[in-house]
Amino acid sequence: MFLTFHTLLFELLGQPPENAAGYQFTSVEVKEKAFRFDGIFMPNSEEKPIYFVEVQFQNKPEFYWELITEINIYLNQYKPEQDWQAVALFAKRSLDVEKLTNYQQELVNSGRIKRIYLDEIASGSIGMGLIELIVSKENQSQELVKNLMTRTKTEVSNDSERQGIIELLESVLMSKFSQLSRQEIEAMFLVSDIKQTRVYQEAKEEGE
């Protein structure tokens, strides 16, 4: 999602989308124990900080220790000149670690680790709307999808970009609502758009 919506991290941090200029989103593996960050925003200058991004959709008591370990190993291996900040994205507040150690709390208080609870973010861009869909309850999904489809049609003029968003939306639905039938997924889309997606093409091939 960060690859499609390059400004999304900065929106989550409450920063102007323009701050995304000069950053490249990557996924980097550190050697010990094959740790892999969910994402890294790497700046093209030494004045901007590196952003380490981790996403949590389940309880993980060792989350902060593992995050700190990943960061320290990365810093030792790559020895970047830039400052850094870690962004911990939790699907909801209850998934955060209940009690932090003094050291972990110090990193949070200092801003080194920024915690964001996705179910508490305000509506904004289409990218933010997709995050809202990911963490939403099932009975809210249909209205959210219709709203996102309408916004995509009216706000995105580039055909390839629009199709990319539709495909990303489809992927979110297939992953989040795997128990839904193809017909139920189709009902969440506008008819003129579902015909362009993989779900429709697969169904068409099955019927031939």
N, C-alpha and C positions, 0 to 999 in steps of 0.2 A: 504493500500500500504506500509506503514511503517513497518507492520508486516512481509510482504514478503521481502522487501528490507531494512534490518536493518541498512545499512550504508547510506541510502538515505538522511536523515537529515543532516549528516555531509558533504556529497557531496554538498548539497545546501548551507551550511555555508562556503564552500571553505576549509574544513578541510580534513585531510587524512581519508580514510574510516576506517583505523585501530582504530580511536578514538571511534568507535561504540562499541568496546570491553568493557564489563563491564556495559553496559546499558540494561535496560529492558523497552520495550515500553508498556505503559498501558493507559487506559482511566479512568479518575477519576472524580467522581461527588462530588461537594461540596454542603453542605446541604442547605444553604440559596438560595431560588429561583431556586433550582435544576440546578445550573450552571454545565456544563460539558465541560471539555477541549476536543478538538479534539484529543489530544494525549499528553502524558507526557513521556519523556525519563528519567527514574530514574536510577542514577548510583549506583553501589554497594560499593562505597567508598565515604568518606567525601571530598576528594580532587577534585572530579569532580563536575561540576555544574548540577543542574536539568534543563532540557529544557522543557518549556511549549510551545506547538505547537497549533496554531490556523490557520485555512484555510478560506479564504474569496473569494466567487465567486459572490458576489453582493455588491452593495453599502450599507454601514451601518454607518451612522454618529456617532453612539455611540460606535463603535467598540473598541476604545482604553479605554474608561471608563469601558466598560464591561470586557475587558481583565484585566485591572488593578484590578478591583473588584474581579474577579475570583482568581487572584494570591494572593491577600491579604487575602481572606477568606481561601484559601488553606494553606497559611503559618501559619495562626492563628490556623487552625484545626490540622494540622499535625506537625507543628513546626520542620521542617527538619534542620539538621545541615549543609547541603550543601548550597553553593551559588546557584543562579538561573539566567537563561536568558530566555526571551520569544522570540519565532520566529513566526512572522506574515507572512503567505504565501498568497499573493494576486494573483489571476489569471492574472491580469494585473495592471499596475500602476494607471490607471484611477479609479480603485475601491478603492484605498487608500483614507483615509480621507483628504480632500483638505487642511484644516488648523488645525494644532495641537495647543493645549494650551501650554503655557510655560512649564508646568510640564510634559506634554506628550512629548514635543520636547526634554526636558532634558533626559528623559528615553531613547529616540532614540539616542541622541548624545552620551550618556554614554555607549551605547552598551547593556543596559538592555533589550531593545526591538530591535530585528533585523528584518528589513523588506526585504522581497524577492519577486520579481515580476516574476512569473513563466513563462510568455511569453518572458522574457529577458534572461533566463538562457541558457548557452551553452550546446550543446549536450555532452553526456558522457556515463554513464552506461545504462543498459537496464531500470533500474528504472527511470533514468532521461528522457529516451526516452518515457516512459509511461506518465510522467508529461507533456512532450512536446505534446503528443497526446491529453491529456485532454484539454489543452488550445489552441489547433490548430484550424484553420478554416476547415470547412468540406471538401473543395476541396484539402486539404493537407493530409487528414486522410489516404487515401488508400495507398499512398507511405510510410507513416510513419508506418502503420501496417505491410506492407510487409517487411520493413527493420527490424522491431522488431522481426518478426517471423523468419527471416533469422538469425539474431543475436542469438536468443534463441536457434535455432537448432545447431549453430556452437559453441557458447560460453558456453552453459549449458549442462553438461554431465549427471547430475543426472536426471533420468526419472521423478521422482515425483516432483522435483523442476521445471523442464521444463513444466510439465503439470500444475503446480500451476500458472506459469507465463501466460500460454495460457488461463487459466480460468480467471485470473485477467484481461488480455487483453480483453477477451470476455465481462466481466462485464463492463469495461470502455466503450466499443462500445455500448452495450445495453443501458447503461445509457445516454451516450452523444448523440447517434444517434437513439433515440427511434422511429423516424419516418421512419427509413430504414426497408425494408423488409428482411425476412430471407435470400433470395437469394442475396441481396446486401451485407449483412453481410458475407455470405459465400465467396463471391468474394474477400473479403479483406484478407482472410486466404489462406494459402497453403492447397491444397486438402488433403494431407496426414495428416495434423494436425486438420482440421475442423472435421474429423470423430471421433476425440477423445473428442470433446467438447460437452457440454450440448445442445447447439443449434442443432447440428447434431443429437444427440440421440433423442431429442424431435421431430424433423422432421421425423426421422425414425419411431418412434412410431405412429405418426399421419398417416403415409402411410400404416401401417399394418392393 
